[in-house]
C-alpha cells in the first residue's frame, strides 16, 4: 500500500478522500490555495501544502506545484478527486513520469475517453449506440452550420475536452448557432484549456442514466448498476438516485447498459473507477454519451445500495491489487437519493452566493450520510464550484427513501449563506418526482408548478411602512414630520411585531 497520498482537490470530495485514506491507515497530504487556508480538508489531513493563489489556474490546476508538493512531503501517490485535474491526461502522465501513482485510469485511457469525439468512436467500435452527431470537433461556424442542418434542429454543442455542463449549449435554430459556438468555445477554453466543441442531435427530454464501473490492472472489470441523474439545471446535476425508477418498469435496461458500458471500457483498456453516461429516450432506447474517467460526485448512492466502497477499491486497484468482485456477486438493495447542497439562490436563476457560515446543523439518524466540507465559521469562497455538501439517504424502497430525504432536508440548517435547501425540499414533495416521471427538462416544468410560499401579512405591513417612511423622509429632506415618522417606524420595528423575523 502507499506511504502517503496527496489529495489534489478541495471541498467535500477532499474530505471524503481524506476520511477514506484514514480508514485504510494511509496518511493524507492536503493541498490548498489562499482561499482554502482554513478549509476542513486542510484541518483533517496529517499534512498540508500551499500551492498558490485562489484562482484555480494558480493553484489546483498547477501540475508543477502539485507534483513538487508530493515530492517535498514524501507522498508516493496522488488522488485527483473530480473536477480540476482529475480527467487531465497530461497530469496522469506527469505523475507517472515523476514516480507517483495516479489513483485513476492510465493517461492513455484518459486521453482516449477524455475527448468526447474519441469516446464516441470507441463506443461505435464496441458496437454501442451513440447519439447522431459529429465525429470530429470544430470551432468553425460555417462547418457547424452545415452539420447542424444535416442533423436537424435542435442540436447540442458540447465541449470536446470535458464535461460537467461546461461548454454546453442548446441551439434551436440557425440564427442562434454562431453566438452559441462562440460562447461554448470560450467557456470550454476557460474550463479545459481547449475551445473545441462537437455537435450532436438533441434528444428532447430524455432520461440521463449512468453506469458505475470499476476495474483492475489485471483485466477484471465490472459494473455496479445505474444511477438516475435526470434532474439537472444548466446541465449540472441536482438530485441523483440509485437505482433509477426506470428499473421498476424496464429491468432489462440495467443489464443492457451495464454490458454496453463494460464494452466501451474494455475497448479503451480501462482500469480504476469510471462512469459511462447514457441518455434514454421516451421509447426506452439508450445512447452512449461519454465516459467520465474519474470518481463521480454521486458515487455515494451506489455505495449505499451495493455496499461497495468505491474509494477503497480505487486505492486497492492503483496499488496493483486484484478486484475482489465478480459481476455475479454484486447485489442492489433498497434505494438511495443524493441532494447536492449548493451556495446558490434558486430564486435568482441559481446564481452562486457566498459568505461566512454562521450556524450549521447537519441531519443524522439511520440511513443518512452527509459528505461535507463545511463547519460553522467557514468562509465560502466565490472562486470555485458552489457545491457545499452532498446529503444522501438510504431506505428499503424508493418511497421510504423520499420520506427520509424530506425529513433530513428539514433538519438541515445553514445560516449566513444562501443555499438551495428550500428548493430541494420542494422537489421531495413534487408529485412528478414522487411518481418517478423524470427527464432532463424536469426543473423548468417544476419551477412552473411548484407551490409558492404564502406571503406573511406582517412582513408586508412592515415593508409598506418602511417604504412610506422613506418617501416621506425624502420629501421633507429628512427633517421635521418625515424624520419623526421614520423614527416611529424604527421604534415599531424594535418592538413586538419585529419579532416575526427572529
Secondary structure, DSSP 4 states (H G I P E B T S, - for coil): --SEEEE---HHHHHHHHHHHHHTT-EEEEEEEGGGTT-HHHHHSSEEEEEE-SSGGGTTT-HHHHHHHHHHHT--EEE--SSTTTT-HHHHHHHHHTT-EESSS-HHHHHHHHSHHHHHHHHHHTT--B-SB-SS-B--HHHHHHHHHHH-SSEEEEESS--TTTT-EEE-SHHHHHHHHHHHHHHHHHHHS---EEEEE--TT-EEEEEEEEE-TTS-EEEEEEEEEEEEETTEEEEEEES-GGGGT-THHHHHHHHHHHHHHHHTT--EEEEEEEEE-TTS-EEEEEEE-S--TTHHHHHHHH---HHHHHHHHHTTPPP---GGG----SEEEEEEEESEEGGGTTEE--EE--EEE---STTEEEEE---TT-EE-SSS--EEEEEEEEESSHHHHHHHHHHHHHH-EEESS--SHHHHHHHHT-HHHHTT---TTHHHHHHHHSPPPPPPHHHHHHHHHHHHHHHHHHHTTT-HHHHHHHHHHHHHHHSGGGGGG-
